[in-house]
Amino acid sequence: MSRRDRIEQALTAALHPATLDVRDESHLHVGHAGARPGGETHYRIIISARAFQGTTLVARHRLVNEALRDEFATGLHALAIAATPAN
Amino acid sequence: MTAATTPQASSTHDRIAAAVASQDVVVFMKGTPQFPMCGFSGQVVQILDHLGVPFKGINVLDDGDIRQGIKDFTNWPTIPQIFIKGEFIGGCDILREMFQSGELASTLAEKGIAA
């Protein structure tokens, strides 16, 4: 399973998002710090979830980061996160 | 043995705490404000420069202890990391969203940081 798929699974399990879009943008960072030959290092996550209602931006990012702890431990380098509350 | 109990880890923590307190706005980043080495760090510099906010950039690529230590300090897995008056604000996306919404300017004004 690709890291993109694992990210999608982990976020779905942890946050039950209303909408979720995970994009592998590793190719945009080739040659930069943190990029690795096999890619799978940089992702963009666009997510809306009820879990974000009434939370600060920092708290939303922490929820996403926490759900992806295993991925960060195995080479995930950077996320661009857009997290909004869903009704 | 947990990392937090080793003398080196505790001194890294102390160095980070001192750095965070050393100036109103502090950015842990890759590269320097003059030569950012990562797009996300570069965006943070652009936003702060655009607002005319003085800030201290700390290049984590110069110091492996700080590079890992800052992630433990904030329990935040990525760099850059921005602090305002000692308070952890977040990373690049959060700073940009705060900038776009006007919240960053009002936060800086509330905290008495001249931009």
N, CA and C atoms of all chains as a GROMACS GRO file, in nm:
protein
  606
    1MET      N    1   0.086  -0.119   0.000
    1MET     CA    2   0.000   0.000   0.000
    1MET      C    3   0.089   0.124   0.000
    2SER      N    4   0.053   0.224  -0.079
    2SER     CA    5   0.133   0.346  -0.083
    2SER      C    6   0.113   0.426   0.044
    3ARG      N    7   0.207   0.515   0.071
    3ARG     CA    8   0.192   0.600   0.189
    3ARG      C    9   0.066   0.687   0.176
    4ARG      N   10   0.037   0.730   0.053
    4ARG     CA   11  -0.083   0.810   0.033
    4ARG      C   12  -0.207   0.735   0.081
    5ASP      N   13  -0.213   0.608   0.048
    5ASP     CA   14  -0.328   0.527   0.090
    5ASP      C   15  -0.330   0.507   0.241
    6ARG      N   16  -0.211   0.486   0.298
    6ARG     CA   17  -0.206   0.469   0.444
    6ARG      C   18  -0.247   0.597   0.516
    7ILE      N   19  -0.205   0.712   0.462
    7ILE     CA   20  -0.244   0.840   0.522
    7ILE      C   21  -0.396   0.853   0.518
    8GLU      N   22  -0.451   0.820   0.403
    8GLU     CA   23  -0.597   0.830   0.388
    8GLU      C   24  -0.668   0.739   0.488
    9GLN      N   25  -0.619   0.617   0.501
    9GLN     CA   26  -0.678   0.522   0.596
    9GLN      C   27  -0.668   0.572   0.739
   10ALA      N   28  -0.548   0.620   0.777
   10ALA     CA   29  -0.526   0.661   0.916
   10ALA      C   30  -0.614   0.781   0.950
   11LEU      N   31  -0.625   0.877   0.858
   11LEU     CA   32  -0.707   0.996   0.886
   11LEU      C   33  -0.854   0.959   0.888
   12THR      N   34  -0.895   0.869   0.802
   12THR     CA   35  -1.034   0.826   0.800
   12THR      C   36  -1.070   0.758   0.932
   13ALA      N   37  -0.980   0.671   0.980
   13ALA     CA   38  -1.006   0.600   1.104
   13ALA      C   39  -1.008   0.694   1.224
   14ALA      N   40  -0.917   0.791   1.225
   14ALA     CA   41  -0.902   0.875   1.344
   14ALA      C   42  -1.003   0.989   1.349
   15LEU      N   43  -1.037   1.045   1.233
   15LEU     CA   44  -1.112   1.171   1.233
   15LEU      C   45  -1.246   1.164   1.159
   16HIS      N   46  -1.277   1.052   1.098
   16HIS     CA   47  -1.403   1.036   1.025
   16HIS      C   48  -1.436   1.160   0.942
   17PRO      N   49  -1.346   1.197   0.852
   17PRO     CA   50  -1.364   1.323   0.780
   17PRO      C   51  -1.488   1.324   0.690
   18ALA      N   52  -1.547   1.443   0.675
   18ALA     CA   53  -1.657   1.461   0.581
   18ALA      C   54  -1.602   1.465   0.439
   19THR      N   55  -1.488   1.534   0.423
   19THR     CA   56  -1.418   1.533   0.295
   19THR      C   57  -1.270   1.516   0.322
   20LEU      N   58  -1.203   1.448   0.229
   20LEU     CA   59  -1.060   1.423   0.248
   20LEU      C   60  -0.994   1.409   0.112
   21ASP      N   61  -0.887   1.487   0.094
   21ASP     CA   62  -0.810   1.479  -0.030
   21ASP      C   63  -0.663   1.473   0.008
   22VAL      N   64  -0.597   1.363  -0.025
   22VAL     CA   65  -0.455   1.347   0.007
   22VAL      C   66  -0.377   1.340  -0.123
   23ARG      N   67  -0.283   1.431  -0.139
   23ARG     CA   68  -0.204   1.436  -0.263
   23ARG      C   69  -0.057   1.417  -0.232
   24ASP      N   70   0.005   1.328  -0.306
   24ASP     CA   71   0.150   1.310  -0.295
   24ASP      C   72   0.218   1.418  -0.378
   25GLU      N   73   0.285   1.510  -0.310
   25GLU     CA   74   0.354   1.619  -0.380
   25GLU      C   75   0.505   1.604  -0.369
   26SER      N   76   0.549   1.483  -0.342
   26SER     CA   77   0.693   1.460  -0.323
   26SER      C   78   0.774   1.504  -0.445
   27HIS      N   79   0.714   1.487  -0.562
   27HIS     CA   80   0.788   1.520  -0.685
   27HIS      C   81   0.819   1.670  -0.693
   28LEU      N   82   0.742   1.752  -0.620
   28LEU     CA   83   0.767   1.897  -0.622
   28LEU      C   84   0.886   1.935  -0.535
   29HIS      N   85   0.933   1.840  -0.455
   29HIS     CA   86   1.038   1.871  -0.359
   29HIS      C   87   1.166   1.792  -0.385
   30VAL      N   88   1.177   1.732  -0.503
   30VAL     CA   89   1.296   1.654  -0.536
   30VAL      C   90   1.419   1.742  -0.524
   31GLY      N   91   1.520   1.691  -0.452
   31GLY     CA   92   1.644   1.766  -0.437
   31GLY      C   93   1.644   1.861  -0.320
   32HIS      N   94   1.526   1.880  -0.256
   32HIS     CA   95   1.521   1.968  -0.139
   32HIS      C   96   1.548   1.886  -0.014
   33ALA      N   97   1.567   1.957   0.097
   33ALA     CA   98   1.589   1.889   0.225
   33ALA      C   99   1.471   1.796   0.253
   34GLY      N  100   1.502   1.674   0.293
   34GLY     CA  101   1.397   1.582   0.332
   34GLY      C  102   1.348   1.494   0.219
   35ALA      N  103   1.372   1.533   0.096
   35ALA     CA  104   1.331   1.448  -0.016
   35ALA      C  105   1.417   1.322  -0.018
   36ARG      N  106   1.357   1.210  -0.055
   36ARG     CA  107   1.432   1.085  -0.061
   36ARG      C  108   1.414   1.025  -0.200
   37PRO      N  109   1.508   0.940  -0.239
   37PRO     CA  110   1.503   0.886  -0.375
   37PRO      C  111   1.368   0.820  -0.408
   38GLY      N  112   1.309   0.750  -0.313
   38GLY     CA  113   1.184   0.682  -0.340
   38GLY      C  114   1.061   0.770  -0.332
   39GLY      N  115   1.079   0.898  -0.301
   39GLY     CA  116   0.964   0.986  -0.286
   39GLY      C  117   0.888   0.957  -0.157
   40GLU      N  118   0.756   0.979  -0.160
   40GLU     CA  119   0.668   0.954  -0.045
   40GLU      C  120   0.711   1.033   0.078
   41THR      N  121   0.749   1.158   0.058
   41THR     CA  122   0.797   1.241   0.169
   41THR      C  123   0.710   1.362   0.196
   42HIS      N  124   0.649   1.417   0.090
   42HIS     CA  125   0.576   1.543   0.101
   42HIS      C  126   0.431   1.523   0.053
   43TYR      N  127   0.336   1.561   0.137
   43TYR     CA  128   0.195   1.542   0.103
   43TYR      C  129   0.114   1.668   0.133
   44ARG      N  130   0.009   1.686   0.059
   44ARG     CA  131  -0.089   1.791   0.087
   44ARG      C  132  -0.218   1.724   0.131
   45ILE      N  133  -0.272   1.769   0.241
   45ILE     CA  134  -0.393   1.711   0.297
   45ILE      C  135  -0.500   1.819   0.309
   46ILE      N  136  -0.610   1.796   0.242
   46ILE     CA  137  -0.723   1.890   0.251
   46ILE      C  138  -0.836   1.811   0.316
   47ILE      N  139  -0.872   1.852   0.436
   47ILE     CA  140  -0.961   1.770   0.516
   47ILE      C  141  -1.064   1.856   0.588
   48SER      N  142  -1.187   1.807   0.591
   48SER     CA  143  -1.288   1.870   0.676
   48SER      C  144  -1.348   1.760   0.763
   49ALA      N  145  -1.374   1.796   0.888
   49ALA     CA  146  -1.425   1.697   0.982
   49ALA      C  147  -1.498   1.767   1.096
   50ARG      N  148  -1.596   1.698   1.150
   50ARG     CA  149  -1.667   1.753   1.266
   50ARG      C  150  -1.574   1.769   1.385
   51ALA      N  151  -1.472   1.682   1.390
   51ALA     CA  152  -1.378   1.686   1.502
   51ALA      C  153  -1.306   1.821   1.512
   52PHE      N  154  -1.310   1.900   1.404
   52PHE     CA  155  -1.241   2.029   1.404
   52PHE      C  156  -1.328   2.143   1.455
   53GLN      N  157  -1.455   2.116   1.478
   53GLN     CA  158  -1.545   2.222   1.524
   53GLN      C  159  -1.496   2.278   1.658
   54GLY      N  160  -1.490   2.410   1.666
   54GLY     CA  161  -1.454   2.474   1.792
   54GLY      C  162  -1.308   2.459   1.831
   55THR      N  163  -1.224   2.421   1.736
   55THR     CA  164  -1.081   2.403   1.769
   55THR      C  165  -0.997   2.509   1.700
   56THR      N  166  -0.880   2.532   1.755
   56THR     CA  167  -0.786   2.625   1.692
   56THR      C  168  -0.715   2.555   1.577
   57LEU      N  169  -0.649   2.637   1.494
   57LEU     CA  170  -0.570   2.580   1.384
   57LEU      C  171  -0.463   2.485   1.438
   58VAL      N  172  -0.397   2.528   1.545
   58VAL     CA  173  -0.290   2.442   1.600
   58VAL      C  174  -0.348   2.308   1.643
   59ALA      N  175  -0.464   2.311   1.707
   59ALA     CA  176  -0.525   2.186   1.755
   59ALA      C  177  -0.562   2.095   1.638
   60ARG      N  178  -0.612   2.153   1.529
   60ARG     CA  179  -0.647   2.072   1.411
   60ARG      C  180  -0.523   2.006   1.352
   61HIS      N  181  -0.417   2.084   1.341
   61HIS     CA  182  -0.294   2.026   1.285
   61HIS      C  183  -0.240   1.917   1.377
   62ARG      N  184  -0.254   1.939   1.508
   62ARG     CA  185  -0.207   1.837   1.602
   62ARG      C  186  -0.286   1.707   1.585
   63LEU      N  187  -0.416   1.718   1.561
   63LEU     CA  188  -0.498   1.598   1.540
   63LEU      C  189  -0.451   1.522   1.416
   64VAL      N  190  -0.423   1.596   1.310
   64VAL     CA  191  -0.375   1.532   1.186
   64VAL      C  192  -0.238   1.470   1.209
   65ASN      N  193  -0.146   1.548   1.268
   65ASN     CA  194  -0.011   1.497   1.292
   65ASN      C  195  -0.014   1.372   1.379
   66GLU      N  196  -0.098   1.376   1.482
   66GLU     CA  197  -0.106   1.264   1.575
   66GLU      C  198  -0.153   1.137   1.504
   67ALA      N  199  -0.251   1.152   1.416
   67ALA     CA  200  -0.304   1.037   1.343
   67ALA      C  201  -0.197   0.976   1.252
   68LEU      N  202  -0.097   1.058   1.214
   68LEU     CA  203   0.005   1.013   1.119
   68LEU      C  204   0.140   0.990   1.184
   69ARG      N  205   0.138   0.969   1.316
   69ARG     CA  206   0.262   0.951   1.392
   69ARG      C  207   0.349   0.840   1.331
   70ASP      N  208   0.288   0.727   1.294
   70ASP     CA  209   0.365   0.616   1.239
   70ASP      C  210   0.430   0.654   1.106
   71GLU      N  211   0.362   0.735   1.029
   71GLU     CA  212   0.418   0.776   0.899
   71GLU      C  213   0.536   0.869   0.919
   72PHE      N  214   0.525   0.962   1.015
   72PHE     CA  215   0.638   1.050   1.043
   72PHE      C  216   0.758   0.969   1.091
   73ALA      N  217   0.729   0.860   1.162
   73ALA     CA  218   0.839   0.776   1.215
   73ALA      C  219   0.907   0.696   1.104
   74THR      N  220   0.845   0.690   0.988
   74THR     CA  221   0.900   0.605   0.881
   74THR      C  222   0.928   0.684   0.752
   75GLY      N  223   0.961   0.813   0.767
   75GLY     CA  224   1.009   0.886   0.651
   75GLY      C  225   0.920   0.995   0.595
   76LEU      N  226   0.797   1.006   0.647
   76LEU     CA  227   0.715   1.120   0.607
   76LEU      C  228   0.784   1.246   0.657
   77HIS      N  229   0.802   1.344   0.567
   77HIS     CA  230   0.885   1.459   0.602
   77HIS      C  231   0.805   1.586   0.624
   78ALA      N  232   0.706   1.611   0.540
   78ALA     CA  233   0.637   1.738   0.549
   78ALA      C  234   0.493   1.724   0.501
   79LEU      N  235   0.406   1.800   0.567
   79LEU     CA  236   0.266   1.806   0.526
   79LEU      C  237   0.226   1.950   0.502
   80ALA      N  238   0.151   1.972   0.397
   80ALA     CA  239   0.076   2.097   0.385
   80ALA      C  240  -0.067   2.060   0.424
   81ILE      N  241  -0.121   2.128   0.524
   81ILE     CA  242  -0.250   2.090   0.579
   81ILE      C  243  -0.349   2.204   0.566
   82ALA      N  244  -0.466   2.176   0.508
   82ALA     CA  245  -0.578   2.268   0.513
   82ALA      C  246  -0.691   2.193   0.584
   83ALA      N  247  -0.719   2.232   0.706
   83ALA     CA  248  -0.816   2.160   0.789
   83ALA      C  249  -0.929   2.252   0.829
   84THR      N  250  -1.051   2.216   0.791
   84THR     CA  251  -1.165   2.301   0.822
   84THR      C  252  -1.273   2.218   0.892
   85PRO      N  253  -1.352   2.284   0.976
   85PRO     CA  254  -1.460   2.212   1.044
   85PRO      C  255  -1.570   2.175   0.946
   86ALA      N  256  -1.630   2.060   0.965
   86ALA     CA  257  -1.747   2.019   0.886
   86ALA      C  258  -1.868   2.018   0.978
   87ASN      N  259  -1.984   2.036   0.919
   87ASN     CA  260  -2.107   2.032   0.999
   87ASN      C  261  -2.152   1.888   1.020
   88MET      N  262   1.610   0.386   2.932
   88MET     CA  263   1.649   0.525   2.954
   88MET      C  264   1.567   0.616   2.862
   89THR      N  265   1.505   0.713   2.919
   89THR     CA  266   1.432   0.806   2.836
   89THR      C  267   1.520   0.925   2.801
   90ALA      N  268   1.499   0.976   2.684
   90ALA     CA  269   1.584   1.086   2.635
   90ALA      C  270   1.578   1.206   2.729
   91ALA      N  271   1.462   1.227   2.790
   91ALA     CA  272   1.442   1.349   2.869
   91ALA      C  273   1.530   1.351   2.994
   92THR      N  274   1.579   1.235   3.035
   92THR     CA  275   1.656   1.233   3.159
   92THR      C  276   1.807   1.245   3.135
   93THR      N  277   1.849   1.238   3.008
   93THR     CA  278   1.992   1.250   2.984
   93THR      C  279   2.032   1.397   2.996
   94PRO      N  280   2.153   1.423   3.046
   94PRO     CA  281   2.197   1.562   3.061
   94PRO      C  282   2.192   1.637   2.929
   95GLN      N  283   2.229   1.567   2.820
   95GLN     CA  284   2.234   1.636   2.691
   95GLN      C  285   2.094   1.679   2.649
   96ALA      N  286   1.996   1.589   2.669
   96ALA     CA  287   1.861   1.624   2.628
   96ALA      C  288   1.810   1.742   2.710
   97SER      N  289   1.839   1.741   2.839
   97SER     CA  290   1.787   1.851   2.920
   97SER      C  291   1.857   1.981   2.882
   98SER      N  292   1.985   1.975   2.845
   98SER     CA  293   2.049   2.099   2.807
   98SER      C  294   1.998   2.147   2.672
   99THR      N  295   1.962   2.052   2.583
   99THR     CA  296   1.901   2.094   2.456
   99THR      C  297   1.770   2.164   2.482
  100HIS      N  298   1.690   2.106   2.573
  100HIS     CA  299   1.563   2.168   2.611
  100HIS      C  300   1.586   2.309   2.664
  101ASP      N  301   1.686   2.324   2.750
  101ASP     CA  302   1.716   2.456   2.808
  101ASP      C  303   1.760   2.554   2.699
  102ARG      N  304   1.840   2.504   2.606
  102ARG     CA  305   1.885   2.593   2.498
  102ARG      C  306   1.767   2.638   2.412
  103ILE      N  307   1.674   2.546   2.387
  103ILE     CA  308   1.558   2.582   2.306
  103ILE      C  309   1.470   2.682   2.383
  104ALA      N  310   1.450   2.655   2.512
  104ALA     CA  311   1.367   2.746   2.593
  104ALA      C  312   1.429   2.886   2.593
  105ALA      N  313   1.562   2.891   2.604
  105ALA     CA  314   1.629   3.021   2.605
  105ALA      C  315   1.614   3.089   2.469
  106ALA      N  316   1.626   3.012   2.362
  106ALA     CA  317   1.614   3.069   2.228
  106ALA      C  318   1.472   3.122   2.204
  107VAL      N  319   1.372   3.047   2.250
  107VAL     CA  320   1.232   3.087   2.232
  107VAL      C  321   1.206   3.220   2.302
  108ALA      N  322   1.272   3.238   2.418
  108ALA     CA  323   1.250   3.358   2.498
  108ALA      C  324   1.339   3.474   2.456
  109SER      N  325   1.428   3.450   2.360
  109SER     CA  326   1.532   3.549   2.332
  109SER      C  327   1.483   3.668   2.251
  110GLN      N  328   1.370   3.652   2.184
  110GLN     CA  329   1.318   3.763   2.102
  110GLN      C  330   1.167   3.746   2.088
  111ASP      N  331   1.096   3.855   2.054
  111ASP     CA  332   0.950   3.849   2.046
  111ASP      C  333   0.903   3.744   1.946
  112VAL      N  334   0.968   3.740   1.829
  112VAL     CA  335   0.928   3.643   1.726
  112VAL      C  336   1.051   3.558   1.691
  113VAL      N  337   1.036   3.428   1.707
  113VAL     CA  338   1.146   3.336   1.682
  113VAL      C  339   1.098   3.227   1.587
  114VAL      N  340   1.178   3.198   1.486
  114VAL     CA  341   1.144   3.095   1.388
  114VAL      C  342   1.255   2.990   1.384
  115PHE      N  343   1.218   2.866   1.414
  115PHE     CA  344   1.308   2.753   1.392
  115PHE      C  345   1.286   2.709   1.248
  116MET      N  346   1.392   2.716   1.170
  116MET     CA  347   1.377   2.699   1.025
  116MET      C  348   1.495   2.624   0.966
  117LYS      N  349   1.480   2.588   0.838
  117LYS     CA  350   1.591   2.528   0.764
  117LYS      C  351   1.655   2.636   0.680
  118GLY      N  352   1.784   2.661   0.706
  118GLY     CA  353   1.851   2.772   0.643
  118GLY      C  354   1.837   2.896   0.728
  119THR      N  355   1.873   3.008   0.670
  119THR     CA  356   1.870   3.135   0.742
  119THR      C  357   1.764   3.226   0.679
  120PRO      N  358   1.724   3.332   0.750
  120PRO     CA  359   1.628   3.425   0.688
  120PRO      C  360   1.678   3.477   0.553
  121GLN      N  361   1.809   3.492   0.538
  121GLN     CA  362   1.865   3.539   0.409
  121GLN      C  363   1.863   3.429   0.305
  122PHE      N  364   1.888   3.303   0.348
  122PHE     CA  365   1.895   3.191   0.255
  122PHE      C  366   1.818   3.071   0.308
  123PRO      N  367   1.684   3.077   0.301
  123PRO     CA  368   1.605   2.962   0.345
  123PRO      C  369   1.637   2.841   0.257
  124MET      N  370   1.643   2.723   0.320
  124MET     CA  371   1.678   2.601   0.248
  124MET      C  372   1.557   2.512   0.223
  125CYS      N  373   1.439   2.564   0.248
  125CYS     CA  374   1.319   2.483   0.232
  125CYS      C  375   1.205   2.578   0.198
  126GLY      N  376   1.115   2.534   0.112
  126GLY     CA  377   1.007   2.622   0.066
  126GLY      C  378   0.917   2.670   0.179
  127PHE      N  379   0.891   2.582   0.275
  127PHE     CA  380   0.802   2.620   0.385
  127PHE      C  381   0.869   2.725   0.474
  128SER      N  382   0.997   2.705   0.503
  128SER     CA  383   1.070   2.805   0.580
  128SER      C  384   1.074   2.938   0.504
  129GLY      N  385   1.093   2.928   0.372
  129GLY     CA  386   1.098   3.048   0.290
  129GLY      C  387   0.968   3.127   0.293
  130GLN      N  388   0.855   3.056   0.293
  130GLN     CA  389   0.725   3.124   0.300
  130GLN      C  390   0.708   3.200   0.431
  131VAL      N  391   0.755   3.140   0.539
  131VAL     CA  392   0.745   3.205   0.670
  131VAL      C  393   0.825   3.335   0.670
  132VAL      N  394   0.946   3.329   0.616
  132VAL     CA  395   1.030   3.448   0.608
  132VAL      C  396   0.960   3.556   0.525
  133GLN      N  397   0.901   3.515   0.412
  133GLN     CA  398   0.833   3.612   0.324
  133GLN      C  399   0.719   3.682   0.396
  134ILE      N  400   0.641   3.606   0.472
  134ILE     CA  401   0.526   3.664   0.542
  134ILE      C  402   0.574   3.763   0.648
  135LEU      N  403   0.672   3.722   0.727
  135LEU     CA  404   0.719   3.810   0.835
  135LEU      C  405   0.788   3.933   0.776
  136ASP      N  406   0.863   3.914   0.669
  136ASP     CA  407   0.926   4.029   0.603
  136ASP      C  408   0.821   4.123   0.546
  137HIS      N  409   0.717   4.064   0.488
  137HIS     CA  410   0.609   4.144   0.429
  137HIS      C  411   0.544   4.233   0.536
  138LEU      N  412   0.526   4.177   0.654
  138LEU     CA  413   0.467   4.254   0.764
  138LEU      C  414   0.569   4.345   0.832
  139GLY      N  415   0.696   4.328   0.797
  139GLY     CA  416   0.799   4.410   0.858
  139GLY      C  417   0.826   4.375   1.003
  140VAL      N  418   0.804   4.248   1.037
  140VAL     CA  419   0.822   4.204   1.175
  140VAL      C  420   0.966   4.157   1.195
  141PRO      N  421   1.036   4.217   1.291
  141PRO     CA  422   1.169   4.164   1.321
  141PRO      C  423   1.157   4.025   1.384
  142PHE      N  424   1.243   3.934   1.342
  142PHE     CA  425   1.238   3.801   1.402
  142PHE      C  426   1.377   3.739   1.402
  143LYS      N  427   1.392   3.640   1.488
  143LYS     CA  428   1.518   3.567   1.495
  143LYS      C  429   1.499   3.432   1.428
  144GLY      N  430   1.581   3.402   1.330
  144GLY     CA  431   1.576   3.272   1.264
  144GLY      C  432   1.683   3.181   1.323
  145ILE      N  433   1.642   3.061   1.360
  145ILE     CA  434   1.737   2.964   1.413
  145ILE      C  435   1.745   2.848   1.314
  146ASN      N  436   1.865   2.830   1.257
  146ASN     CA  437   1.884   2.730   1.152
  146ASN      C  438   1.904   2.592   1.214
  147VAL      N  439   1.802   2.506   1.203
  147VAL     CA  440   1.813   2.374   1.266
  147VAL      C  441   1.912   2.284   1.192
  148LEU      N  442   1.943   2.319   1.068
  148LEU     CA  443   2.039   2.238   0.992
  148LEU      C  444   2.181   2.251   1.049
  149ASP      N  445   2.202   2.357   1.129
  149ASP     CA  446   2.333   2.378   1.192
  149ASP      C  447   2.353   2.293   1.316
  150ASP      N  448   2.246   2.233   1.368
  150ASP     CA  449   2.254   2.171   1.500
  150ASP      C  450   2.155   2.055   1.510
  151GLY      N  451   2.207   1.933   1.501
  151GLY     CA  452   2.120   1.814   1.503
  151GLY      C  453   2.041   1.801   1.632
  152ASP      N  454   2.099   1.844   1.744
  152ASP     CA  455   2.026   1.836   1.871
  152ASP      C  456   1.904   1.926   1.870
  153ILE      N  457   1.922   2.046   1.816
  153ILE     CA  458   1.809   2.141   1.809
  153ILE      C  459   1.707   2.090   1.707
  154ARG      N  460   1.756   2.034   1.597
  154ARG     CA  461   1.666   1.988   1.491
  154ARG      C  462   1.567   1.885   1.544
  155GLN      N  463   1.616   1.789   1.624
  155GLN     CA  464   1.525   1.692   1.684
  155GLN      C  465   1.459   1.751   1.809
  156GLY      N  466   1.538   1.827   1.884
  156GLY     CA  467   1.490   1.878   2.013
  156GLY      C  468   1.369   1.968   2.000
  157ILE      N  469   1.364   2.048   1.895
  157ILE     CA  470   1.250   2.140   1.881
  157ILE      C  471   1.121   2.061   1.856
  158LYS      N  472   1.134   1.946   1.788
  158LYS     CA  473   1.015   1.864   1.762
  158LYS      C  474   0.964   1.804   1.893
  159ASP      N  475   1.056   1.766   1.982
  159ASP     CA  476   1.016   1.713   2.112
  159ASP      C  477   0.961   1.825   2.200
  160PHE      N  478   1.021   1.943   2.190
  160PHE     CA  479   0.984   2.057   2.274
  160PHE      C  480   0.837   2.093   2.255
  161THR      N  481   0.793   2.093   2.129
  161THR     CA  482   0.656   2.134   2.097
  161THR      C  483   0.564   2.015   2.069
  162ASN      N  484   0.621   1.895   2.064
  162ASN     CA  485   0.546   1.778   2.016
  162ASN      C  486   0.482   1.809   1.881
  163TRP      N  487   0.566   1.856   1.791
  163TRP     CA  488   0.523   1.899   1.657
  163TRP      C  489   0.624   1.842   1.559
  164PRO      N  490   0.582   1.764   1.458
  164PRO     CA  491   0.679   1.682   1.384
  164PRO      C  492   0.752   1.752   1.270
  165THR      N  493   0.716   1.876   1.242
  165THR     CA  494   0.774   1.939   1.123
  165THR      C  495   0.836   2.075   1.154
  166ILE      N  496   0.916   2.121   1.061
  166ILE     CA  497   0.983   2.250   1.066
  166ILE      C  498   0.945   2.324   0.939
  167PRO      N  499   0.918   2.450   0.940
  167PRO     CA  500   0.946   2.550   1.042
  167PRO      C  501   0.846   2.552   1.159
  168GLN      N  502   0.888   2.614   1.267
  168GLN     CA  503   0.803   2.636   1.384
  168GLN      C  504   0.819   2.781   1.429
  169ILE      N  505   0.705   2.845   1.454
  169ILE     CA  506   0.706   2.988   1.486
  169ILE      C  507   0.659   3.011   1.629
  170PHE      N  508   0.732   3.096   1.700
  170PHE     CA  509   0.694   3.136   1.835
  170PHE      C  510   0.676   3.286   1.840
  171ILE      N  511   0.570   3.331   1.908
  171ILE     CA  512   0.548   3.474   1.931
  171ILE      C  513   0.538   3.496   2.080
  172LYS      N  514   0.626   3.579   2.133
  172LYS     CA  515   0.632   3.604   2.278
  172LYS      C  516   0.635   3.473   2.356
  173GLY      N  517   0.711   3.381   2.310
  173GLY     CA  518   0.728   3.254   2.380
  173GLY      C  519   0.618   3.153   2.356
  174GLU      N  520   0.513   3.192   2.285
  174GLU     CA  521   0.402   3.100   2.261
  174GLU      C  522   0.417   3.032   2.125
  175PHE      N  523   0.403   2.900   2.122
  175PHE     CA  524   0.411   2.827   1.996
  175PHE      C  525   0.287   2.857   1.912
  176ILE      N  526   0.310   2.904   1.790
  176ILE     CA  527   0.200   2.943   1.701
  176ILE      C  528   0.164   2.831   1.605
  177GLY      N  529   0.265   2.759   1.554
  177GLY     CA  530   0.241   2.653   1.458
  177GLY      C  531   0.347   2.657   1.350
  178GLY      N  532   0.312   2.601   1.235
  178GLY     CA  533   0.404   2.596   1.123
  178GLY      C  534   0.363   2.690   1.011
  179CYS      N  535   0.412   2.661   0.893
  179CYS     CA  536   0.395   2.750   0.778
  179CYS      C  537   0.248   2.770   0.740
  180ASP      N  538   0.172   2.662   0.733
  180ASP     CA  539   0.031   2.675   0.690
  180ASP      C  540  -0.049   2.761   0.788
  181ILE      N  541  -0.024   2.740   0.917
  181ILE     CA  542  -0.098   2.815   1.019
  181ILE      C  543  -0.061   2.962   1.012
  182LEU      N  544   0.068   2.992   0.999
  182LEU     CA  545   0.110   3.132   0.989
  182LEU      C  546   0.046   3.196   0.866
  183ARG      N  547   0.044   3.123   0.754
  183ARG     CA  548  -0.012   3.180   0.632
  183ARG      C  549  -0.162   3.204   0.645
  184GLU      N  550  -0.232   3.107   0.704
  184GLU     CA  551  -0.377   3.128   0.725
  184GLU      C  552  -0.403   3.245   0.817
  185MET      N  553  -0.322   3.258   0.922
  185MET     CA  554  -0.338   3.370   1.015
  185MET      C  555  -0.307   3.502   0.945
  186PHE      N  556  -0.208   3.500   0.857
  186PHE     CA  557  -0.173   3.620   0.781
  186PHE      C  558  -0.288   3.659   0.689
  187GLN      N  559  -0.343   3.560   0.618
  187GLN     CA  560  -0.448   3.589   0.520
  187GLN      C  561  -0.576   3.637   0.587
  188SER      N  562  -0.604   3.587   0.707
  188SER     CA  563  -0.728   3.626   0.776
  188SER      C  564  -0.712   3.757   0.852
  189GLY      N  565  -0.588   3.806   0.863
  189GLY     CA  566  -0.564   3.927   0.941
  189GLY      C  567  -0.536   3.899   1.088
  190GLU      N  568  -0.550   3.772   1.126
  190GLU     CA  569  -0.530   3.736   1.267
  190GLU      C  570  -0.384   3.756   1.310
  191LEU      N  571  -0.293   3.735   1.216
  191LEU     CA  572  -0.152   3.749   1.253
  191LEU      C  573  -0.120   3.894   1.289
  192ALA      N  574  -0.167   3.987   1.206
  192ALA     CA  575  -0.142   4.128   1.234
  192ALA      C  576  -0.204   4.168   1.367
  193SER      N  577  -0.327   4.121   1.394
  193SER     CA  578  -0.392   4.160   1.519
  193SER      C  579  -0.325   4.095   1.639
  194THR      N  580  -0.278   3.970   1.623
  194THR     CA  581  -0.206   3.904   1.732
  194THR      C  582  -0.078   3.979   1.765
  195LEU      N  583  -0.006   4.019   1.661
  195LEU     CA  584   0.120   4.093   1.683
  195LEU      C  585   0.091   4.226   1.751
  196ALA      N  586  -0.017   4.293   1.707
  196ALA     CA  587  -0.052   4.423   1.766
  196ALA      C  588  -0.092   4.406   1.912
  197GLU      N  589  -0.174   4.303   1.940
  197GLU     CA  590  -0.216   4.276   2.077
  197GLU      C  591  -0.097   4.253   2.170
  198LYS      N  592   0.003   4.185   2.115
  198LYS     CA  593   0.118   4.152   2.198
  198LYS      C  594   0.221   4.265   2.198
  199GLY      N  595   0.186   4.374   2.134
  199GLY     CA  596   0.272   4.491   2.140
  199GLY      C  597   0.398   4.480   2.056
  200ILE      N  598   0.391   4.399   1.950
  200ILE     CA  599   0.507   4.384   1.863
  200ILE      C  600   0.489   4.476   1.743
  201ALA      N  601   0.578   4.573   1.733
  201ALA     CA  602   0.568   4.671   1.625
  201ALA      C  603   0.601   4.606   1.493
  202ALA      N  604   0.513   4.623   1.396
  202ALA     CA  605   0.540   4.570   1.263
  202ALA      C  606   0.569   4.686   1.169
   0.00000   0.00000   0.00000
